[in-house]
């Protein structure tokens, strides 16, 4: 298969190894495949989880799963897109045939990440085979993906902003509207004010929540949180649950959305909800993060604790809805971005995530 001139990409060589921005060689698109020139890619905490081994995928790999760009070329039998089309990358395409898909739960598709095991490209310096970290390998100037990983950019959405639709917005919006099912007038607490948390705050505002409490370790994020819709802002501490109850007539919030993935935060989110309340866990934690409950409290509080994968979203269904919110001014994609960087800035963006700084860093090519 012909191989084109090398493009630059961010590669993780092995678990725990530093990210390397280097040249890679991409094959021409084969049957059912599409080559995309990236316009922008968001730096998500999941990429950090892939690099440090919290989430396991075949390595070495080109990371990046939240992106948008323009189709350059298509392989045989591709009819859904054509060169020149602007597209959003969908890192978790549903197969349509597994048990979860048959139930309509496409976000739980058993085969969504099958493409991560494929050989995606090779390093230009030593010829090492590379995998696509979460199917789409968006931390690169160009990528080759299965046509099923592409969705059209909705009308009226700037191409660079559209990248955020591929993960942060679908996840945060979906956590509020699909998983927690926030109703008008309910009270909501969002733990973690990163890209997904900021999207969840906006989604809670869109849902008509009467009080929206944002919780984070960083005082510097208060302005971001309030701009996204938070009515109250708390610095995370061992008294957070008590403070949230004080803000809600000693009841606790109706819904807590946890976007951190740490045992202590999940436990605090649970304790912050009212009796009969709902806690949705979006954050991805490691296997060592053990959350404990006693049998009596589960009975007494009658709370619901649920996981949330990809916002329980169906991208094909939800992207047009999100686009309408954007066009109507209810959803501000640009407000999620706190830093626009080049490809070489991704390692520093990882460090900022580890330090709890900022919202979404966006790689603009």
Buried (B, 14 or more C-beta within 10 A) or exposed (E): EEEBEBBBBBBBBEEEEEBBBBBBBBBEBEEBBBBBBBBBBBBBBBBBBBBBBBBEBBBBBBBBBBBBBBBBBBBEEBEEBEEEBBBBBBBBBBBEEBEBBEEEBBBBBEBBBEBBEEEBBBBBEEEEEBBBBBBBBBBBBBBBBBBBBBBBBBEEBBBBBBBBBBBBBBBBBBBBBBBBEBEEEBBBBBBBBBBBBBBBBBBBBBBEBEBBBBBBBBEEBBEBBBEBBBBBBBBBEEEBBBBBBEBBEEBBBBBBBBBBBBBEBBBBBBBBBBEEBBBBBBBBBBEEBEBEEEEEEEEEBEBBBEEBBBBBBBBEEBBEBBBEBBEEEEBBBEBBBBBEBEBEBBBEBBEBBEEBBBBBBBBBB
